[in-house]
């Protein structure tokens, strides 16, 4: 993304630099949990995957909920970048960045890393970093 303010080209956002800066570790943990961490940003998110069902969980866990062996997932590269109007007059924008969290295969979506990026006068900086998870059927809990 570039700005051409006053006929001067200025790079405002580079997805390759973003992907380099927002690489996460995804590790399955005992008792049907998956940790999503970024040590440099000092953040840790924990996803509960206990509602995934026996067929899925028995691939990775024994009957006591312990991992059979270390298992890793992945946070994919930037999958979506959406402008958000932050000023009613249309002069201010934030960016909403979305990265998919997967298990051992690309078809296994565990959730999404959501990053709200706000312009700080020099670059877009993270204002709020969250993990969103997919809902499960309510009936599966009862």
C-alpha positions as a Python dict, from the first residue, in 0.01 Angstrom:
ca = {
    (1, 'X'): (0, 0, 0),
    (2, 'X'): (139, 334, -102),
    (3, 'X'): (63, 698, -43),
    (4, 'X'): (110, 962, -311),
    (5, 'X'): (57, 1262, -83),
    (6, 'X'): (204, 1578, -234),
    (7, 'X'): (318, 1369, -533),
    (8, 'X'): (566, 1182, -314),
    (9, 'X'): (554, 801, -314),
    (10, 'X'): (561, 655, 37),
    (11, 'X'): (522, 289, 124),
    (12, 'X'): (261, 256, 399),
    (13, 'X'): (223, -122, 421),
    (14, 'X'): (419, -417, 284),
    (15, 'X'): (258, -758, 327),
    (16, 'X'): (593, -938, 306),
    (17, 'X'): (732, -733, 596),
    (18, 'X'): (410, -796, 787),
    (19, 'X'): (435, -1173, 733),
    (20, 'X'): (794, -1167, 856),
    (21, 'X'): (701, -973, 1170),
    (22, 'X'): (391, -1179, 1259),
    (23, 'X'): (513, -1539, 1260),
    (24, 'X'): (358, -1745, 1538),
    (25, 'X'): (432, -2078, 1704),
    (26, 'X'): (140, -2320, 1714),
    (27, 'X'): (180, -2620, 1945),
    (28, 'X'): (-69, -2880, 2057),
    (29, 'X'): (-63, -2920, 2437),
    (30, 'X'): (-191, -3185, 2676),
    (31, 'X'): (-562, -3190, 2761),
    (32, 'X'): (-690, -3079, 2419),
    (33, 'X'): (-534, -2735, 2407),
    (34, 'X'): (-340, -2557, 2133),
    (35, 'X'): (-106, -2270, 2219),
    (36, 'X'): (-52, -1986, 1973),
    (37, 'X'): (244, -1775, 2078),
    (38, 'X'): (472, -1497, 1958),
    (39, 'X'): (767, -1465, 2200),
    (40, 'X'): (893, -1134, 2057),
    (41, 'X'): (552, -975, 2112),
    (42, 'X'): (517, -1151, 2449),
    (43, 'X'): (171, -1292, 2370),
    (44, 'X'): (18, -1633, 2425),
    (45, 'X'): (-328, -1750, 2325),
    (46, 'X'): (-475, -2089, 2417),
    (47, 'X'): (-739, -2258, 2204),
    (48, 'X'): (-956, -2535, 2350),
    (49, 'X'): (-1007, -2806, 2087),
    (50, 'X'): (-1191, -3053, 2313),
    (51, 'X'): (-1510, -3023, 2104),
    (52, 'X'): (-1334, -3151, 1789),
    (53, 'X'): (-1465, -3504, 1843),
    (54, 'X'): (-1314, -3843, 1916),
    (55, 'X'): (-1196, -3922, 1562),
    (56, 'X'): (-995, -3601, 1545),
    (57, 'X'): (-861, -3600, 1902),
    (58, 'X'): (-764, -3969, 1909),
    (59, 'X'): (-511, -3900, 1630),
    (60, 'X'): (-306, -3686, 1868),
    (61, 'X'): (-412, -3771, 2226),
    (62, 'X'): (-427, -4084, 2438),
    (63, 'X'): (-733, -4167, 2651),
    (64, 'X'): (-597, -3957, 2939),
    (65, 'X'): (-575, -3641, 2725),
    (66, 'X'): (-197, -3654, 2693),
    (67, 'X'): (-28, -3592, 2358),
    (68, 'X'): (103, -3908, 2195),
    (69, 'X'): (388, -3708, 2041),
    (70, 'X'): (463, -3337, 1976),
    (71, 'X'): (226, -3186, 1721),
    (72, 'X'): (252, -2847, 1556),
    (73, 'X'): (11, -2635, 1359),
    (74, 'X'): (73, -2310, 1178),
    (75, 'X'): (-44, -1953, 1139),
    (76, 'X'): (-65, -1887, 769),
    (77, 'X'): (53, -1571, 595),
    (78, 'X'): (-172, -1268, 578),
    (79, 'X'): (-500, -1384, 426),
    (80, 'X'): (-700, -1063, 436),
    (81, 'X'): (-639, -694, 490),
    (82, 'X'): (-944, -473, 525),
    (83, 'X'): (-966, -93, 561),
    (84, 'X'): (-1184, 28, 845),
    (85, 'X'): (-1310, 387, 849),
    (86, 'X'): (-1225, 538, 1187),
    (87, 'X'): (-1334, 892, 1113),
    (88, 'X'): (-1688, 969, 1001),
    (89, 'X'): (-1558, 1216, 744),
    (90, 'X'): (-1359, 940, 579),
    (91, 'X'): (-1015, 1082, 648),
    (92, 'X'): (-896, 822, 896),
    (93, 'X'): (-852, 453, 834),
    (94, 'X'): (-728, 156, 1030),
    (95, 'X'): (-644, -181, 879),
    (96, 'X'): (-781, -514, 995),
    (97, 'X'): (-535, -797, 924),
    (98, 'X'): (-646, -1161, 927),
    (99, 'X'): (-434, -1477, 942),
    (100, 'X'): (-575, -1830, 961),
    (101, 'X'): (-458, -2070, 1233),
    (102, 'X'): (-447, -2429, 1111),
    (103, 'X'): (-379, -2765, 1269),
    (104, 'X'): (-178, -3032, 1092),
    (105, 'X'): (-350, -2981, 755),
    (106, 'X'): (-469, -2678, 563),
    (107, 'X'): (-827, -2805, 590),
    (108, 'X'): (-812, -2792, 972),
    (109, 'X'): (-896, -2434, 1071),
    (110, 'X'): (-854, -2378, 1445),
    (111, 'X'): (-917, -2002, 1447),
    (112, 'X'): (-786, -1668, 1324),
    (113, 'X'): (-527, -1416, 1436),
    (114, 'X'): (-689, -1073, 1411),
    (115, 'X'): (-471, -765, 1420),
    (116, 'X'): (-609, -411, 1425),
    (117, 'X'): (-344, -183, 1277),
    (118, 'X'): (-359, 192, 1340),
    (119, 'X'): (-161, 459, 1159),
    (120, 'X'): (80, 621, 1406),
    (121, 'X'): (201, 895, 1169),
    (122, 'X'): (488, 685, 1037),
    (123, 'X'): (353, 333, 987),
    (124, 'X'): (64, 101, 1071),
    (125, 'X'): (122, -40, 1420),
    (126, 'X'): (-68, -309, 1606),
    (127, 'X'): (-331, -158, 1834),
    (128, 'X'): (-510, -483, 1924),
    (129, 'X'): (-396, -840, 1859),
    (130, 'X'): (-651, -1114, 1927),
    (131, 'X'): (-731, -1473, 1839),
    (132, 'X'): (-1083, -1560, 1728),
    (133, 'X'): (-1207, -1918, 1745),
    (134, 'X'): (-1481, -2094, 1558),
    (135, 'X'): (-1795, -2175, 1751),
    (136, 'X'): (-1910, -2529, 1818),
    (137, 'X'): (-2261, -2669, 1830),
    (138, 'X'): (-2421, -2590, 2164),
    (139, 'X'): (-2572, -2937, 2184),
    (140, 'X'): (-2223, -3093, 2190),
    (141, 'X'): (-2165, -2944, 2535),
    (142, 'X'): (-2466, -3115, 2695),
}
